Amino acid sequence: MRLIGLVLVIIGGVLLLRELNPSFLDLLRPWAPYIKNAFWGVTALSAGLYLLAKKPLRKLVIALYVVYLILYLVV
């Protein structure tokens, strides 16, 4: 539950930062179409890696997918 809470706090903070200071997204603007268009591919790849990986690597796969989701929501 703490991990879910931490993820929600990070997502909320980044979304709030996007609303209050939109200039911080200027670095991501050129990459926005690539991030948006690759959603289902990244989701399928993450799900496959999660199912194939052992326990320690599963946490890494989840962490990387959460980072991608944050980028997807912000851009």
N, C-alpha and C positions, 0 to 999 in steps of 0.2 A: 504494500500500500504506500510505503514511503517513496518508492521509485515512481509510482504513478503520480503522486503529489508533486514530486520534484519536477517531473516532465511537464505537468500542467502549469506549475509556477514559471518554468522557463519559457514555455510557449506563450503564456499570458504576458510575461515581461517583454518578450520580443515583439508581440503584436502591439502592445502598448507603446513600445519604443518606435514602432513603425508609424503609429498615429501621431505621436508627439514630435518626432524628428525624422521625417521621411528621407532626408538626405543621406542617412547611413546606408540606404539601399542602393545608392548609385554604383557601388562596386558589384552588386549582383544583377543589375538591370541587363547587361549584355548576355547573361547566362539564363535569364528568366524563361525563354521559350524552351531551352533544353531541359531545365528542371521540371517544367510543367509537362512536357511531352513524354518524358521518360517515366512517368509515375507507375504505370502498370508493369513495365519491364523491371523497374527497381523493386516493386512489390513482389513479383514472381521470383526474382532472383533472391531476395531476402528470405522468402518463405522456403525456397529450396535449400538455401544454405543453412537455415535454421533446422530443417529436418535432417540434414546430413551431418551437421556438426555435433560434437560432443559438448558436454555441459559448459566448460570454460569459454568455448568459442561462441556458444549461443548468446551469452551476455554481450559479447562484442558485436554480433550480428544485430541484436536488438538495439544496442546503443547507436550503431551506424544508421540503422533505419530511422530511429527517432531523430537523429540529426538531419536526415533527408526530409522527414516530415516537417520539421521546423522550417527548413528552407522552402519547402513547397508551400506552406501556409503563409510565409512572409512575403514571398515574391509574388 
